[in-house]
Structures are given as structure tokens and as C-alpha cells.
Amino acid sequence: AARASAPSYGSGGWLTLDKEQLVGEANSYLGRGLGAYKMKVGRGVSEDVDRIRTVRRSIGNVPLMIDANQGYSLG
């Protein structure tokens, strides 16, 4: 079987980006027609939550994924 299309997303959100750069990157991907954005986390819970909230406010109800890159553990 084959599909005529597949969902796609922009991936980035490197921890080295400040919040302004992060928002710019997310909106750039979405402006090119990608349907979602995935960003990195792993700076610490309070800073990660702040960065996620900043991106969420900017992109609205677009799917937002996070990638901890093994930055957190269960313990």
C-alpha cells in the first residue's frame, strides 16, 4: 500500500537557542507548511517549561512535540 501524503514536522529547538530564536525557528517551519514542531528540552524543568510555554503561545494549537535527548531520568 502507498499513501499520497504523509504528515511532516520541523525539528530543532536546540538548547543553544534563546527564546526569541526558538520562536523564530518554530514559526519559520510552520510558515513553510510543516504541520508541527519538535523542540529540545533538558536545561532543567523550570527553564524547559518556560521555553515550552513561550513556543506554545507563539504557535497556538499547532502540534508541539518535545525531545529530551536523554536529558531526564525516572530517578
Distance bins in CASP14 RR format, pairs under 12 A and 6 or more apart:
PFRMAT RR
TARGET T0000
AUTHOR 0000-0000-0000
RMODE 2
METHOD distances of the structure
MODEL  1
5 35 0 0 0 0 0 1 0 0 0 0 0
6 34 0 0 0 0 0 1 0 0 0 0 0
6 35 0 0 0 0 0 1 0 0 0 0 0
7 33 0 0 0 0 0 1 0 0 0 0 0
7 34 0 0 0 0 1 0 0 0 0 0 0
7 35 1 0 0 1 0 0 0 0 0 0 0
7 36 1 0 0 1 0 0 0 0 0 0 0
7 62 0 0 0 0 0 1 0 0 0 0 0
7 63 0 0 0 0 1 0 0 0 0 0 0
7 65 0 0 0 0 0 1 0 0 0 0 0
8 29 0 0 0 0 1 0 0 0 0 0 0
8 30 0 0 0 0 0 1 0 0 0 0 0
8 32 0 0 0 0 1 0 0 0 0 0 0
8 33 0 0 0 0 1 0 0 0 0 0 0
8 34 1 0 1 0 0 0 0 0 0 0 0
8 35 1 0 0 1 0 0 0 0 0 0 0
8 36 1 0 0 1 0 0 0 0 0 0 0
8 37 0 0 0 0 0 1 0 0 0 0 0
8 38 0 0 0 0 0 1 0 0 0 0 0
8 63 0 0 0 0 0 1 0 0 0 0 0
9 26 0 0 0 0 0 1 0 0 0 0 0
9 29 1 0 0 1 0 0 0 0 0 0 0
9 30 0 0 0 0 1 0 0 0 0 0 0
9 32 0 0 0 0 0 1 0 0 0 0 0
9 33 0 0 0 0 0 1 0 0 0 0 0
9 34 1 0 1 0 0 0 0 0 0 0 0
9 35 1 0 1 0 0 0 0 0 0 0 0
9 36 1 1 0 0 0 0 0 0 0 0 0
9 37 1 0 0 1 0 0 0 0 0 0 0
9 38 1 0 1 0 0 0 0 0 0 0 0
9 39 0 0 0 0 0 1 0 0 0 0 0
9 59 0 0 0 0 0 1 0 0 0 0 0
9 62 0 0 0 0 1 0 0 0 0 0 0
9 63 1 0 0 1 0 0 0 0 0 0 0
9 64 0 0 0 0 1 0 0 0 0 0 0
9 65 1 0 0 1 0 0 0 0 0 0 0
9 66 0 0 0 0 0 1 0 0 0 0 0
9 67 0 0 0 0 0 1 0 0 0 0 0
10 25 0 0 0 0 1 0 0 0 0 0 0
10 26 0 0 0 0 1 0 0 0 0 0 0
10 27 0 0 0 0 0 1 0 0 0 0 0
10 28 0 0 0 0 1 0 0 0 0 0 0
10 29 1 0 1 0 0 0 0 0 0 0 0
10 30 0 0 0 0 1 0 0 0 0 0 0
10 31 0 0 0 0 0 1 0 0 0 0 0
10 32 0 0 0 0 1 0 0 0 0 0 0
10 33 0 0 0 0 1 0 0 0 0 0 0
10 34 1 0 1 0 0 0 0 0 0 0 0
10 35 1 0 0 1 0 0 0 0 0 0 0
10 36 1 0 0 1 0 0 0 0 0 0 0
10 37 1 0 1 0 0 0 0 0 0 0 0
10 38 1 0 0 1 0 0 0 0 0 0 0
10 39 0 0 0 0 1 0 0 0 0 0 0
10 59 0 0 0 0 0 1 0 0 0 0 0
10 62 0 0 0 0 0 1 0 0 0 0 0
10 63 0 0 0 0 0 1 0 0 0 0 0
10 64 0 0 0 0 0 1 0 0 0 0 0
10 65 0 0 0 0 1 0 0 0 0 0 0
10 67 0 0 0 0 0 1 0 0 0 0 0
11 25 0 0 0 0 1 0 0 0 0 0 0
11 26 0 0 0 0 0 1 0 0 0 0 0
11 29 0 0 0 0 1 0 0 0 0 0 0
11 34 0 0 0 0 1 0 0 0 0 0 0
11 35 0 0 0 0 0 1 0 0 0 0 0
11 36 0 0 0 0 1 0 0 0 0 0 0
11 37 1 0 0 1 0 0 0 0 0 0 0
11 38 1 0 1 0 0 0 0 0 0 0 0
11 39 0 0 0 0 1 0 0 0 0 0 0
11 40 0 0 0 0 1 0 0 0 0 0 0
11 64 0 0 0 0 0 1 0 0 0 0 0
11 65 0 0 0 0 1 0 0 0 0 0 0
11 66 0 0 0 0 0 1 0 0 0 0 0
11 67 1 0 0 1 0 0 0 0 0 0 0
11 69 0 0 0 0 0 1 0 0 0 0 0
12 21 0 0 0 0 0 1 0 0 0 0 0
12 22 0 0 0 0 1 0 0 0 0 0 0
12 24 0 0 0 0 0 1 0 0 0 0 0
12 25 1 0 0 1 0 0 0 0 0 0 0
12 26 0 0 0 0 1 0 0 0 0 0 0
12 28 0 0 0 0 0 1 0 0 0 0 0
12 29 0 0 0 0 1 0 0 0 0 0 0
12 34 0 0 0 0 0 1 0 0 0 0 0
12 36 0 0 0 0 0 1 0 0 0 0 0
12 37 1 0 0 1 0 0 0 0 0 0 0
12 38 1 0 0 1 0 0 0 0 0 0 0
12 39 1 0 0 1 0 0 0 0 0 0 0
12 40 1 0 0 1 0 0 0 0 0 0 0
12 41 0 0 0 0 0 1 0 0 0 0 0
12 55 0 0 0 0 0 1 0 0 0 0 0
12 64 0 0 0 0 0 1 0 0 0 0 0
12 65 0 0 0 0 0 1 0 0 0 0 0
12 66 0 0 0 0 0 1 0 0 0 0 0
12 67 0 0 0 0 1 0 0 0 0 0 0
12 69 0 0 0 0 0 1 0 0 0 0 0
13 19 0 0 0 0 0 1 0 0 0 0 0
13 21 0 0 0 0 1 0 0 0 0 0 0
13 22 1 0 1 0 0 0 0 0 0 0 0
13 23 0 0 0 0 1 0 0 0 0 0 0
13 24 0 0 0 0 1 0 0 0 0 0 0
13 25 1 0 1 0 0 0 0 0 0 0 0
13 26 1 0 0 1 0 0 0 0 0 0 0
13 28 0 0 0 0 0 1 0 0 0 0 0
13 29 0 0 0 0 1 0 0 0 0 0 0
13 37 0 0 0 0 1 0 0 0 0 0 0
13 38 1 0 0 1 0 0 0 0 0 0 0
13 39 1 1 0 0 0 0 0 0 0 0 0
13 40 1 0 1 0 0 0 0 0 0 0 0
13 41 0 0 0 0 1 0 0 0 0 0 0
13 42 0 0 0 0 0 1 0 0 0 0 0
13 43 0 0 0 0 0 1 0 0 0 0 0
13 48 0 0 0 0 0 1 0 0 0 0 0
13 51 0 0 0 0 1 0 0 0 0 0 0
13 52 0 0 0 0 0 1 0 0 0 0 0
13 54 0 0 0 0 0 1 0 0 0 0 0
13 55 0 0 0 0 1 0 0 0 0 0 0
13 64 0 0 0 0 0 1 0 0 0 0 0
13 65 0 0 0 0 0 1 0 0 0 0 0
13 66 0 0 0 0 1 0 0 0 0 0 0
13 67 0 0 0 0 1 0 0 0 0 0 0
13 69 0 0 0 0 0 1 0 0 0 0 0
14 21 0 0 0 0 1 0 0 0 0 0 0
14 22 0 0 0 0 1 0 0 0 0 0 0
14 25 0 0 0 0 1 0 0 0 0 0 0
14 26 0 0 0 0 0 1 0 0 0 0 0
14 38 0 0 0 0 0 1 0 0 0 0 0
14 39 0 0 0 0 1 0 0 0 0 0 0
14 40 1 0 1 0 0 0 0 0 0 0 0
14 41 0 0 0 0 0 1 0 0 0 0 0
14 42 0 0 0 0 0 1 0 0 0 0 0
14 43 0 0 0 0 0 1 0 0 0 0 0
14 51 0 0 0 0 0 1 0 0 0 0 0
14 67 0 0 0 0 0 1 0 0 0 0 0
14 69 0 0 0 0 1 0 0 0 0 0 0
15 21 0 0 0 0 0 1 0 0 0 0 0
15 22 0 0 0 0 1 0 0 0 0 0 0
15 39 0 0 0 0 1 0 0 0 0 0 0
15 40 1 0 1 0 0 0 0 0 0 0 0
15 41 1 0 0 1 0 0 0 0 0 0 0
15 42 1 0 0 1 0 0 0 0 0 0 0
15 43 1 0 1 0 0 0 0 0 0 0 0
15 44 0 0 0 0 1 0 0 0 0 0 0
15 47 0 0 0 0 1 0 0 0 0 0 0
15 48 0 0 0 0 1 0 0 0 0 0 0
15 51 0 0 0 0 1 0 0 0 0 0 0
15 66 0 0 0 0 0 1 0 0 0 0 0
15 67 0 0 0 0 0 1 0 0 0 0 0
15 68 0 0 0 0 0 1 0 0 0 0 0
15 69 0 0 0 0 1 0 0 0 0 0 0
15 71 0 0 0 0 1 0 0 0 0 0 0
16 22 0 0 0 0 1 0 0 0 0 0 0
16 25 0 0 0 0 0 1 0 0 0 0 0
16 40 0 0 0 0 1 0 0 0 0 0 0
16 43 0 0 0 0 0 1 0 0 0 0 0
16 51 0 0 0 0 0 1 0 0 0 0 0
17 23 0 0 0 0 1 0 0 0 0 0 0
17 24 0 0 0 0 1 0 0 0 0 0 0
17 25 1 0 0 1 0 0 0 0 0 0 0
17 26 0 0 0 0 1 0 0 0 0 0 0
17 28 0 0 0 0 0 1 0 0 0 0 0
17 39 0 0 0 0 1 0 0 0 0 0 0
17 40 0 0 0 0 1 0 0 0 0 0 0
17 41 0 0 0 0 0 1 0 0 0 0 0
17 43 0 0 0 0 0 1 0 0 0 0 0
17 51 0 0 0 0 1 0 0 0 0 0 0
17 54 0 0 0 0 0 1 0 0 0 0 0
17 55 0 0 0 0 0 1 0 0 0 0 0
18 24 0 0 0 0 0 1 0 0 0 0 0
18 25 0 0 0 0 0 1 0 0 0 0 0
18 43 0 0 0 0 0 1 0 0 0 0 0
18 47 0 0 0 0 0 1 0 0 0 0 0
18 50 0 0 0 0 0 1 0 0 0 0 0
18 51 0 0 0 0 1 0 0 0 0 0 0
18 54 0 0 0 0 0 1 0 0 0 0 0
19 25 0 0 0 0 0 1 0 0 0 0 0
19 26 0 0 0 0 0 1 0 0 0 0 0
19 39 0 0 0 0 0 1 0 0 0 0 0
19 43 0 0 0 0 0 1 0 0 0 0 0
19 47 0 0 0 0 1 0 0 0 0 0 0
19 48 0 0 0 0 0 1 0 0 0 0 0
19 50 1 0 0 1 0 0 0 0 0 0 0
19 51 1 0 0 1 0 0 0 0 0 0 0
19 52 0 0 0 0 0 1 0 0 0 0 0
19 53 0 0 0 0 1 0 0 0 0 0 0
19 54 1 0 1 0 0 0 0 0 0 0 0
19 55 0 0 0 0 1 0 0 0 0 0 0
19 56 0 0 0 0 0 1 0 0 0 0 0
19 57 0 0 0 0 0 1 0 0 0 0 0
19 58 0 0 0 0 1 0 0 0 0 0 0
20 26 0 0 0 0 0 1 0 0 0 0 0
20 27 0 0 0 0 0 1 0 0 0 0 0
20 51 0 0 0 0 0 1 0 0 0 0 0
20 54 0 0 0 0 1 0 0 0 0 0 0
20 55 0 0 0 0 0 1 0 0 0 0 0
20 58 0 0 0 0 0 1 0 0 0 0 0
21 27 0 0 0 0 0 1 0 0 0 0 0
21 28 0 0 0 0 0 1 0 0 0 0 0
21 39 0 0 0 0 0 1 0 0 0 0 0
21 51 0 0 0 0 0 1 0 0 0 0 0
21 54 0 0 0 0 0 1 0 0 0 0 0
21 55 0 0 0 0 0 1 0 0 0 0 0
21 58 0 0 0 0 0 1 0 0 0 0 0
22 28 0 0 0 0 0 1 0 0 0 0 0
22 29 0 0 0 0 0 1 0 0 0 0 0
22 37 0 0 0 0 1 0 0 0 0 0 0
22 38 0 0 0 0 0 1 0 0 0 0 0
22 39 1 0 0 1 0 0 0 0 0 0 0
22 40 0 0 0 0 1 0 0 0 0 0 0
22 41 0 0 0 0 0 1 0 0 0 0 0
22 43 0 0 0 0 0 1 0 0 0 0 0
22 47 0 0 0 0 0 1 0 0 0 0 0
22 48 0 0 0 0 0 1 0 0 0 0 0
22 50 0 0 0 0 0 1 0 0 0 0 0
22 51 1 0 0 1 0 0 0 0 0 0 0
22 52 0 0 0 0 1 0 0 0 0 0 0
22 53 0 0 0 0 0 1 0 0 0 0 0
22 54 1 0 0 1 0 0 0 0 0 0 0
22 55 1 0 0 1 0 0 0 0 0 0 0
22 56 0 0 0 0 0 1 0 0 0 0 0
22 57 0 0 0 0 0 1 0 0 0 0 0
22 58 0 0 0 0 1 0 0 0 0 0 0
22 59 0 0 0 0 0 1 0 0 0 0 0
22 64 0 0 0 0 0 1 0 0 0 0 0
22 66 0 0 0 0 0 1 0 0 0 0 0
23 29 0 0 0 0 0 1 0 0 0 0 0
23 30 0 0 0 0 0 1 0 0 0 0 0
23 37 0 0 0 0 0 1 0 0 0 0 0
23 39 0 0 0 0 0 1 0 0 0 0 0
23 51 0 0 0 0 1 0 0 0 0 0 0
23 52 0 0 0 0 0 1 0 0 0 0 0
23 53 0 0 0 0 0 1 0 0 0 0 0
23 54 1 0 0 1 0 0 0 0 0 0 0
23 55 1 0 0 1 0 0 0 0 0 0 0
23 56 0 0 0 0 0 1 0 0 0 0 0
23 57 0 0 0 0 1 0 0 0 0 0 0
23 58 1 0 1 0 0 0 0 0 0 0 0
23 59 0 0 0 0 1 0 0 0 0 0 0
23 60 0 0 0 0 0 1 0 0 0 0 0
23 64 0 0 0 0 0 1 0 0 0 0 0
24 30 0 0 0 0 1 0 0 0 0 0 0
24 31 0 0 0 0 0 1 0 0 0 0 0
24 37 0 0 0 0 0 1 0 0 0 0 0
24 39 0 0 0 0 0 1 0 0 0 0 0
24 54 0 0 0 0 0 1 0 0 0 0 0
24 55 0 0 0 0 1 0 0 0 0 0 0
24 58 1 0 0 1 0 0 0 0 0 0 0
24 59 0 0 0 0 1 0 0 0 0 0 0
25 31 0 0 0 0 0 1 0 0 0 0 0
25 32 0 0 0 0 0 1 0 0 0 0 0
25 34 0 0 0 0 0 1 0 0 0 0 0
25 37 0 0 0 0 1 0 0 0 0 0 0
25 38 0 0 0 0 0 1 0 0 0 0 0
25 39 0 0 0 0 1 0 0 0 0 0 0
25 40 0 0 0 0 0 1 0 0 0 0 0
25 51 0 0 0 0 0 1 0 0 0 0 0
25 54 0 0 0 0 0 1 0 0 0 0 0
25 55 0 0 0 0 1 0 0 0 0 0 0
25 58 0 0 0 0 0 1 0 0 0 0 0
25 59 0 0 0 0 0 1 0 0 0 0 0
26 32 0 0 0 0 0 1 0 0 0 0 0
26 34 0 0 0 0 1 0 0 0 0 0 0
26 35 0 0 0 0 0 1 0 0 0 0 0
26 36 0 0 0 0 1 0 0 0 0 0 0
26 37 1 0 1 0 0 0 0 0 0 0 0
26 38 0 0 0 0 1 0 0 0 0 0 0
26 39 1 0 0 1 0 0 0 0 0 0 0
26 51 0 0 0 0 0 1 0 0 0 0 0
26 52 0 0 0 0 0 1 0 0 0 0 0
26 54 0 0 0 0 1 0 0 0 0 0 0
26 55 1 0 1 0 0 0 0 0 0 0 0
26 56 0 0 0 0 1 0 0 0 0 0 0
26 57 0 0 0 0 0 1 0 0 0 0 0
26 58 1 0 0 1 0 0 0 0 0 0 0
26 59 1 0 1 0 0 0 0 0 0 0 0
26 60 0 0 0 0 0 1 0 0 0 0 0
26 62 0 0 0 0 1 0 0 0 0 0 0
26 63 0 0 0 0 0 1 0 0 0 0 0
26 64 0 0 0 0 1 0 0 0 0 0 0
26 65 0 0 0 0 0 1 0 0 0 0 0
27 33 0 0 0 0 0 1 0 0 0 0 0
27 34 0 0 0 0 0 1 0 0 0 0 0
27 37 0 0 0 0 1 0 0 0 0 0 0
27 54 0 0 0 0 0 1 0 0 0 0 0
27 55 0 0 0 0 1 0 0 0 0 0 0
27 57 0 0 0 0 0 1 0 0 0 0 0
27 58 1 0 0 1 0 0 0 0 0 0 0
27 59 1 0 0 1 0 0 0 0 0 0 0
27 60 0 0 0 0 0 1 0 0 0 0 0
27 62 0 0 0 0 1 0 0 0 0 0 0
28 34 0 0 0 0 1 0 0 0 0 0 0
28 37 0 0 0 0 1 0 0 0 0 0 0
28 58 0 0 0 0 0 1 0 0 0 0 0
28 59 0 0 0 0 0 1 0 0 0 0 0
29 35 0 0 0 0 1 0 0 0 0 0 0
29 36 0 0 0 0 1 0 0 0 0 0 0
29 37 1 0 1 0 0 0 0 0 0 0 0
29 38 0 0 0 0 1 0 0 0 0 0 0
29 39 0 0 0 0 0 1 0 0 0 0 0
29 55 0 0 0 0 0 1 0 0 0 0 0
29 58 0 0 0 0 0 1 0 0 0 0 0
29 59 0 0 0 0 1 0 0 0 0 0 0
29 62 0 0 0 0 1 0 0 0 0 0 0
29 63 0 0 0 0 0 1 0 0 0 0 0
29 64 0 0 0 0 0 1 0 0 0 0 0
29 65 0 0 0 0 0 1 0 0 0 0 0
30 36 0 0 0 0 1 0 0 0 0 0 0
30 37 1 0 0 1 0 0 0 0 0 0 0
30 38 0 0 0 0 0 1 0 0 0 0 0
30 55 0 0 0 0 0 1 0 0 0 0 0
30 58 0 0 0 0 1 0 0 0 0 0 0
30 59 1 0 0 1 0 0 0 0 0 0 0
30 60 0 0 0 0 1 0 0 0 0 0 0
30 61 0 0 0 0 0 1 0 0 0 0 0
30 62 1 0 0 1 0 0 0 0 0 0 0
30 63 0 0 0 0 0 1 0 0 0 0 0
30 64 0 0 0 0 0 1 0 0 0 0 0
31 37 0 0 0 0 0 1 0 0 0 0 0
31 59 0 0 0 0 0 1 0 0 0 0 0
31 62 0 0 0 0 0 1 0 0 0 0 0
33 62 0 0 0 0 0 1 0 0 0 0 0
34 59 0 0 0 0 0 1 0 0 0 0 0
34 62 0 0 0 0 1 0 0 0 0 0 0
34 63 0 0 0 0 0 1 0 0 0 0 0
34 65 0 0 0 0 0 1 0 0 0 0 0
35 59 0 0 0 0 1 0 0 0 0 0 0
35 61 0 0 0 0 0 1 0 0 0 0 0
35 62 1 0 0 1 0 0 0 0 0 0 0
35 63 1 0 0 1 0 0 0 0 0 0 0
35 64 0 0 0 0 0 1 0 0 0 0 0
35 65 0 0 0 0 0 1 0 0 0 0 0
36 55 0 0 0 0 0 1 0 0 0 0 0
36 59 0 0 0 0 1 0 0 0 0 0 0
36 60 0 0 0 0 0 1 0 0 0 0 0
36 61 0 0 0 0 0 1 0 0 0 0 0
36 62 1 0 0 1 0 0 0 0 0 0 0
36 63 1 1 0 0 0 0 0 0 0 0 0
36 64 1 0 0 1 0 0 0 0 0 0 0
36 65 1 0 0 1 0 0 0 0 0 0 0
36 66 0 0 0 0 0 1 0 0 0 0 0
37 52 0 0 0 0 0 1 0 0 0 0 0
37 55 1 0 0 1 0 0 0 0 0 0 0
37 56 0 0 0 0 1 0 0 0 0 0 0
37 58 0 0 0 0 1 0 0 0 0 0 0
37 59 1 0 0 1 0 0 0 0 0 0 0
37 60 0 0 0 0 0 1 0 0 0 0 0
37 62 1 0 0 1 0 0 0 0 0 0 0
37 63 1 0 0 1 0 0 0 0 0 0 0
37 64 1 0 1 0 0 0 0 0 0 0 0
37 65 1 0 0 1 0 0 0 0 0 0 0
37 66 0 0 0 0 1 0 0 0 0 0 0
37 67 0 0 0 0 0 1 0 0 0 0 0
38 52 0 0 0 0 0 1 0 0 0 0 0
38 55 0 0 0 0 0 1 0 0 0 0 0
38 59 0 0 0 0 0 1 0 0 0 0 0
38 62 0 0 0 0 0 1 0 0 0 0 0
38 63 0 0 0 0 1 0 0 0 0 0 0
38 64 1 0 0 1 0 0 0 0 0 0 0
38 65 1 0 1 0 0 0 0 0 0 0 0
38 66 1 0 0 1 0 0 0 0 0 0 0
38 67 1 0 1 0 0 0 0 0 0 0 0
38 68 0 0 0 0 0 1 0 0 0 0 0
38 69 0 0 0 0 0 1 0 0 0 0 0
39 48 0 0 0 0 1 0 0 0 0 0 0
39 51 1 0 0 1 0 0 0 0 0 0 0
39 52 1 0 0 1 0 0 0 0 0 0 0
39 53 0 0 0 0 0 1 0 0 0 0 0
39 54 0 0 0 0 0 1 0 0 0 0 0
39 55 1 0 0 1 0 0 0 0 0 0 0
39 56 0 0 0 0 0 1 0 0 0 0 0
39 58 0 0 0 0 0 1 0 0 0 0 0
39 59 0 0 0 0 0 1 0 0 0 0 0
39 62 0 0 0 0 0 1 0 0 0 0 0
39 63 0 0 0 0 0 1 0 0 0 0 0
39 64 1 0 0 1 0 0 0 0 0 0 0
39 65 1 0 0 1 0 0 0 0 0 0 0
39 66 1 0 1 0 0 0 0 0 0 0 0
39 67 1 0 0 1 0 0 0 0 0 0 0
39 68 0 0 0 0 0 1 0 0 0 0 0
39 69 0 0 0 0 0 1 0 0 0 0 0
40 47 0 0 0 0 0 1 0 0 0 0 0
40 48 0 0 0 0 1 0 0 0 0 0 0
40 51 0 0 0 0 1 0 0 0 0 0 0
40 52 0 0 0 0 0 1 0 0 0 0 0
40 55 0 0 0 0 0 1 0 0 0 0 0
40 65 0 0 0 0 0 1 0 0 0 0 0
40 66 1 0 0 1 0 0 0 0 0 0 0
40 67 1 0 1 0 0 0 0 0 0 0 0
40 68 1 0 0 1 0 0 0 0 0 0 0
40 69 1 0 0 1 0 0 0 0 0 0 0
40 70 0 0 0 0 0 1 0 0 0 0 0
40 71 0 0 0 0 1 0 0 0 0 0 0
40 72 0 0 0 0 0 1 0 0 0 0 0
41 47 0 0 0 0 1 0 0 0 0 0 0
41 48 1 0 1 0 0 0 0 0 0 0 0
41 49 0 0 0 0 1 0 0 0 0 0 0
41 50 0 0 0 0 0 1 0 0 0 0 0
41 51 1 0 0 1 0 0 0 0 0 0 0
41 52 1 0 0 1 0 0 0 0 0 0 0
41 53 0 0 0 0 0 1 0 0 0 0 0
41 55 0 0 0 0 0 1 0 0 0 0 0
41 64 0 0 0 0 0 1 0 0 0 0 0
41 65 0 0 0 0 0 1 0 0 0 0 0
41 66 1 0 1 0 0 0 0 0 0 0 0
41 67 1 0 0 1 0 0 0 0 0 0 0
41 68 1 0 1 0 0 0 0 0 0 0 0
41 69 0 0 0 0 1 0 0 0 0 0 0
41 70 0 0 0 0 0 1 0 0 0 0 0
41 71 1 0 0 1 0 0 0 0 0 0 0
41 72 1 0 0 1 0 0 0 0 0 0 0
42 48 1 0 1 0 0 0 0 0 0 0 0
42 49 0 0 0 0 0 1 0 0 0 0 0
42 51 0 0 0 0 1 0 0 0 0 0 0
42 52 0 0 0 0 0 1 0 0 0 0 0
42 66 0 0 0 0 1 0 0 0 0 0 0
42 67 0 0 0 0 1 0 0 0 0 0 0
42 68 1 0 1 0 0 0 0 0 0 0 0
42 69 1 0 0 1 0 0 0 0 0 0 0
42 70 0 0 0 0 1 0 0 0 0 0 0
42 71 1 0 1 0 0 0 0 0 0 0 0
42 72 1 0 0 1 0 0 0 0 0 0 0
42 73 0 0 0 0 0 1 0 0 0 0 0
43 49 0 0 0 0 0 1 0 0 0 0 0
43 50 0 0 0 0 1 0 0 0 0 0 0
43 51 1 0 0 1 0 0 0 0 0 0 0
43 52 0 0 0 0 0 1 0 0 0 0 0
43 66 0 0 0 0 0 1 0 0 0 0 0
43 68 0 0 0 0 0 1 0 0 0 0 0
43 69 0 0 0 0 0 1 0 0 0 0 0
43 71 0 0 0 0 1 0 0 0 0 0 0
43 72 0 0 0 0 0 1 0 0 0 0 0
44 50 0 0 0 0 1 0 0 0 0 0 0
44 51 0 0 0 0 1 0 0 0 0 0 0
44 52 0 0 0 0 0 1 0 0 0 0 0
44 68 0 0 0 0 0 1 0 0 0 0 0
44 71 0 0 0 0 1 0 0 0 0 0 0
44 72 0 0 0 0 1 0 0 0 0 0 0
45 51 0 0 0 0 0 1 0 0 0 0 0
45 52 0 0 0 0 0 1 0 0 0 0 0
45 66 0 0 0 0 0 1 0 0 0 0 0
45 68 0 0 0 0 0 1 0 0 0 0 0
45 71 0 0 0 0 0 1 0 0 0 0 0
45 72 0 0 0 0 1 0 0 0 0 0 0
46 52 0 0 0 0 0 1 0 0 0 0 0
46 53 0 0 0 0 0 1 0 0 0 0 0
47 53 0 0 0 0 0 1 0 0 0 0 0
47 54 0 0 0 0 0 1 0 0 0 0 0
48 54 0 0 0 0 0 1 0 0 0 0 0
48 55 0 0 0 0 0 1 0 0 0 0 0
48 66 1 0 0 1 0 0 0 0 0 0 0
48 67 0 0 0 0 0 1 0 0 0 0 0
48 68 0 0 0 0 1 0 0 0 0 0 0
48 69 0 0 0 0 0 1 0 0 0 0 0
48 71 0 0 0 0 1 0 0 0 0 0 0
48 72 0 0 0 0 1 0 0 0 0 0 0
49 55 0 0 0 0 0 1 0 0 0 0 0
49 56 0 0 0 0 0 1 0 0 0 0 0
49 66 0 0 0 0 0 1 0 0 0 0 0
50 56 0 0 0 0 0 1 0 0 0 0 0
50 57 0 0 0 0 0 1 0 0 0 0 0
51 57 0 0 0 0 0 1 0 0 0 0 0
51 58 0 0 0 0 0 1 0 0 0 0 0
51 64 0 0 0 0 0 1 0 0 0 0 0
51 66 0 0 0 0 1 0 0 0 0 0 0
52 58 0 0 0 0 0 1 0 0 0 0 0
52 59 0 0 0 0 0 1 0 0 0 0 0
52 64 1 0 0 1 0 0 0 0 0 0 0
52 65 0 0 0 0 0 1 0 0 0 0 0
52 66 1 0 0 1 0 0 0 0 0 0 0
52 67 0 0 0 0 0 1 0 0 0 0 0
52 68 0 0 0 0 0 1 0 0 0 0 0
53 59 0 0 0 0 0 1 0 0 0 0 0
53 60 0 0 0 0 0 1 0 0 0 0 0
53 64 0 0 0 0 0 1 0 0 0 0 0
53 66 0 0 0 0 0 1 0 0 0 0 0
54 60 0 0 0 0 0 1 0 0 0 0 0
54 64 0 0 0 0 0 1 0 0 0 0 0
55 62 0 0 0 0 1 0 0 0 0 0 0
55 63 0 0 0 0 0 1 0 0 0 0 0
55 64 1 0 0 1 0 0 0 0 0 0 0
55 65 0 0 0 0 0 1 0 0 0 0 0
55 66 0 0 0 0 1 0 0 0 0 0 0
56 62 0 0 0 0 1 0 0 0 0 0 0
56 63 0 0 0 0 0 1 0 0 0 0 0
56 64 1 0 0 1 0 0 0 0 0 0 0
56 65 0 0 0 0 0 1 0 0 0 0 0
56 66 0 0 0 0 0 1 0 0 0 0 0
57 64 0 0 0 0 0 1 0 0 0 0 0
58 64 0 0 0 0 0 1 0 0 0 0 0
59 65 0 0 0 0 0 1 0 0 0 0 0
66 72 0 0 0 0 0 1 0 0 0 0 0
68 74 0 0 0 0 0 1 0 0 0 0 0
END
